[in-house]
Amino acid sequence: MIRFFQDNLKEPLRNQIRAIKLGVTGEVAFRMKYGNGNIWVRLGRPEKLQYKLFLLSELLSKLEKEKAKVESIDLRYSAPVVKKSGPVEPDPAEEQATES
């Protein structure tokens, strides 16, 4: 499974992974760098793993644009579950631009 991640993850996602956890039932999860900290991403069983990784990349792009604070991402279900923490803080540079 580790080899799969090495072969199939593209930059920069590959560089953000800090730990990979393989469950007894074959479920996959990993801890990755996100923002100023780390979050857990649960992929579940290895079926459709390439699709889940693609979905994760798209989801991370969207969340970064929203400047969302995220605690975890769960891709084990038909719709991704993103656990966010607290309200999104506006960018100070954007606040100054609207005040001028």
N, C-alpha and C positions, 0 to 999 in steps of 0.2 A: 504494500500500500504506500509506503514511504517513497518507493521508486516511482509510483504513479504520480505523486505530487511533484517530484523532481522533474519528471518528463512532461507533465501537462500544465503546470502552472506557469503563467507568463509574468514577466516583470510588470509592475512593481509588486504584485500580490505575493509572489514567491519570497521577496525580501521582507515582507511584513509578517510572515508566519514565525511565531516564536516557539510553539510546541504543537505536536500532533498527538491526539489521544485516540486509540483504537479500542472500542468496547469489546467485551466478550462475545456479544451477538453480532459483531461485525460493523457496528455503527462507528462513524468517523466524526470527530470534532477537532477543531484546532483553535489555538489562541493566537490572535494576530494584533499587530500594532494598529491602533486607530486613534487619530487625534493625538492627545498627550498621554494616552494610556494604552491598555490592551483590552480586547473584548474576546469572548468565546463565540465561535461560529459552529453551529451544529448542522452537519450535513446529513446525518442519518445513515441508512444502509448505502452500500456503494453503488446501487443501481442508479443510472443516469447521473453519475458523478460529474461528467464533463458538462452536462447541462446545468447542474447546480453551481458549478464554479463560474460558468458564464453568467448565470443569473446573479451570483454574488458580485461579480465585477460591475454589472449594470447597477445593482442596488447600491453599492458603495459609491459609485459616481453620483447617483442621485442624492444620497445622504450627505456627501461632501458639499455639493452645491447648496443644500439646505442648511449647512453648518449644524447638522443635528448631533446632539450628544447621545451616543448609543452605548448601551450596556451589553447587549448580546443580539445575535442574529440566529434564527432557527429556520433552516431550510428543509426540515423533515416533512413538512406538510405541503399541500397543493398550493397554498399561498404563503409567501415568506412572512415570518413573524419577527418584527424588529422591536426590541424592548428599548425604549428611549428613557433617558434620565433627565428630568427637569425641562424647563422651557429652553428654547433655542435663544441664545444670546446674540443680539445684533452685532455686526462688525463695527467697531468704533469709527473706522474710516467712512463707512456708509452713513452713520449718524451725522458726522460732520458735513458730508456732502449735501444731505437733505436740509440742514440748518442754514446753510449759506444762501 
